[in-house]
Amino acid sequence: MKEYDFYVVPTPIGNLGDITNRAIDILKSVDIIACEDMRVTQKLLNHFGIKTKCISYHKFNEKERVDLFLNILNEGKKIALVSDAGTPLICDPGSVIVRELRENNFKITALPGANAIATFLSQISRESEEFLFVGFLPKSQPQIESIFIKNKDCDVVFYESPNRIMKTLEFIREIRPNCSVAIGRELTKVFEEVISDEITNVIEHFTKNPIKGEIVGMVFCESVENIDFDLDEKIKILLNKNFKAKEISIILSSLYNVNKNDVYKRVLEL
């Protein structure tokens, strides 16, 4: 088996049984585990009988740790990077050290494993494979509005804290009153819940059943039925100008923030 200098290792997002055998083997075999919160990681290591030494690596000391890790690797030792839960570099630290290691020609690999986005989306029926992941939503309402207005033609996936999610949903309803949303919480854990419905119904549900735990959400793209202009008329105009279906879908989705796949299907129906 090929050996690497640096391993990016996903850890469970909730259920400890979701860790892979390969991940356990790597964590046992490396010399150092770089982790976000040593207390969180130590619980995982203790559960699987892993004795490897840990060094903290988080967003506040990423740059400081670069020289240390380079020195460790130059000694011929190996490092594994983990986050508190899920896959490093996906809304978690790691980009700084990975960039430095690639620039210094160290051998890096990433293991497949737990990821909240994939776990969530695999439970949600969507019209298109396309989606936009924006990470944790900004705190500013104008910034949130910009995200969901500019991307009406795309399913938008985001992370949010349980303390803010209801306020965020209420604001999304103000700017996109007819949209549908999906919310997942406590994924892979005992109290996992995933709900997908019109935004008003989702708000009502969580008003009666307060949200706890980590949140993954999605605002569905604007459906053709909710578009307040005569889409068919505009399609026919472009067809008469000899534009092709793909070209029409790109033009109208760009101009009117509608889903280009929906436009493409409508073109084929006319």
N, C-alpha and C positions, 0 to 999 in steps of 0.2 A: 504493500500500500504506500502511495506517495506521502511523504511527510512535508509538513508546512511549518513555518515559523510562528504564524499567528492564526488563531481560529476564532471566528465569530460564531458564538454558540447560543441559539435560542433556548429560553427556559419557559416552563409552563406559565400560562396566563392565569391559571387558577388551579386546575386539577393536576396534581403532581404526577399522575400516571401518564400525562401527555409528553413527558420528556422521552427522547429516543435513546435506545441502547448506545448508539454511537456517541451521542452527546455525553452520556455518563462516562464512557471510555475515554473520551478526549479530556474531560474535566479531571479524571484521575491521572492521566498520563502527562499533562503539561506541568511545567514548573511553577507557573504563576497563574492565578485567575484574577483578571481585572474586573471589578464589579462596582455597580452603582452604589448600593448600600450594603455594607459588609454584614449587617445584622440579618437582612433579608436573605442574602445569598447563603449565609452560614446555615440557616434553617434548611435550605434545599440540600446543601452538601451533607449535613448531618443525617438527613433522611435517607440518603443513598450511600452513606459511609465513605464519603470523599474527604480526604485529608489534605488536599492541596492548599498551599498558602494563598491567601487573598490580599490584594492591594486595591484600595479604593480608586475608582476612576469615574468621575461624574462631571456634569456640565460646568462646575465651578473650578475644577482643577485639570481639565483636559489638556490645556497647553503646558501646564507645569509638569505633567506626567510624561510628556513626549521623550525628553532626554533620558529619563529613568528607564522607560521601556526599550528605547534604542540600545542602551547599555546592556540591559538584560539579554536582549536578542543577540547582540554582538558577542556575548559570552557563550553563545550556542544553546541558550535555553529557549523554551517555548512558552507562549502566552495564549490563554484563552480569554476572550472578552464576553461577558454576560451583562444583561441589564436585570432590573428587578423582576421583570416579567415580559415575556415575548421576545421579539427579535431586535438585537442592538441595531442602531442607526435608523430605526423606524420610529421617529419621535423619541429617541433615546440617544445618549452619548455614543460616540465612536467615530464620527466623520473625521475629526482632527487627527487621531492616531492612524487611521487607515490611510489617509492622504499622505502622511509622513512616511509610513512604511512602504507605500507604493513608490514614492519618490526615491527611497533608499533601497529599492529592489529586493525587499523581503518577500517571501512567499506567503500569501494570504489565501485562506479559503473560508467559506461560510457554510454552516450546516443548515439543512432545511429543518423547520420546526414550527412551534406555536407562533401564531400571529393573529391578533384580534381582528384585523381588517378582513383577512381571508375567512376566519371562523364565522364572522358576522355575515359577510356577503354570501356565503354558501348556504345560508338559511333564508335568503331574501330573493323572491322572484323578481327579475328585472327584464325590461324589454331589450336592453342592449348590454353588450359586454363592456362598453365604455363607462368609466366613472372617473371622477376627479377626487383625489384624496388631499385634504387641506390640513391634516394634522389637528392640533388643538386650535379651536376657534379663538380669534383675538378677543380681547375684552371690550374693545370699542365697537359700539353699535354701527357707526358708519362703515367700519371695516367689514363687519358681518354682513351688512346690507349689500355692500359691493360684491362680496363673494356669491351670495345667493341670487342677486339680480343679474350679474354678468354671466352666470353659469346656469341659466334657466334651462338650457338645452342639454344639460348633462346631469346625471345622478351625482350628487355631491356628498362624499363621505367625510365624517369628522369625528374627533374625540371631544368630549366635554366632561366637566366635573359634575358630580351629583348635586353640588351646591348651586350650580349655575344653570342646569339643564332646563328647568321649568321656565326661568326667565328667558332663556334663549329660545325655547319653543314658542313662547308668547310673542317674542319679537319677530320670529320667522313668520308667524301667522299674520302679523301686521303687514309685512312686506310681500308675502306670498299666501294670501288667505285661502286659496283653493288647492294648495299643494298637498301631497301625501308624504308621509315620513315613515321611517322605520327606526326603532330604537332598540338597542341590545344592551343588557346590563348583566353583570356577574357571569360573563360567558365561561362555560365549562364548570362552573361551581354549582353548589346545591340549589341555589335560588336563581339560576339562570332564567332570564326572560327576554324574549324577542317579540316585539309587537310592530305590526305594519298596518297603517290605516291612514285615513284623512287626518290632517294635523289636529283638528278640533277634537276628534275622537281620542287621539293619543293623549292630548292635554287632559281631557276629562278622565281618562283611565289613570294617569299618574297623579292626578289630583286626589283620587280616591285611594290610590296605592302608591304612597311616596317612594321615590327612586332612591336606592342606595347602591353603592358599588361603582365600579368603573363603567363608563358609558361610551358606546360606539353608536353613532347615528348616521342617518342618510336622508337627504331631501331628494325626492324623486324629481326627475326632469319634468318640465312642463309638457303635458300631453297636448296633442293636436286639438282635442276637443275644447281645451281651455283658451285657445288662441283667439283674440278678439279682432281678427281681420279675416278677409276672405282668402284663405290659403289657396283654394282651388283656382280662383281667378288669377292669382299671381303665377301659379304653376302653368296655367294655360298660356299666359302671355309669354313666359320664357320658352315653353314648348314651341310656340309659333315663331320664336326667334331662333329655333333649331338648337337650343341648349339640350344637352343630354341629362338624364335623370340624376347622375352623380353630381354634375355641375349645378343643377337646380337645387339639390339638397344642400350643397355647400353655400350657395349664394343666399338662399332664404334663411338658413340657420344662422348665418353670420349677421344678416340684416335684422332679423326679428327674434333672435334668441329662442328658436324652436329646435327641437331635437332633429338632427339631420337624418337620422334613420327613419323617423316618422315621416319626414318630408319625402324621402326616397320611396318609401312604401306607397305614399299617397300618389306620387307621380306614376308609379307602375299601375295603380288602380284606375287612373283616368284614361 
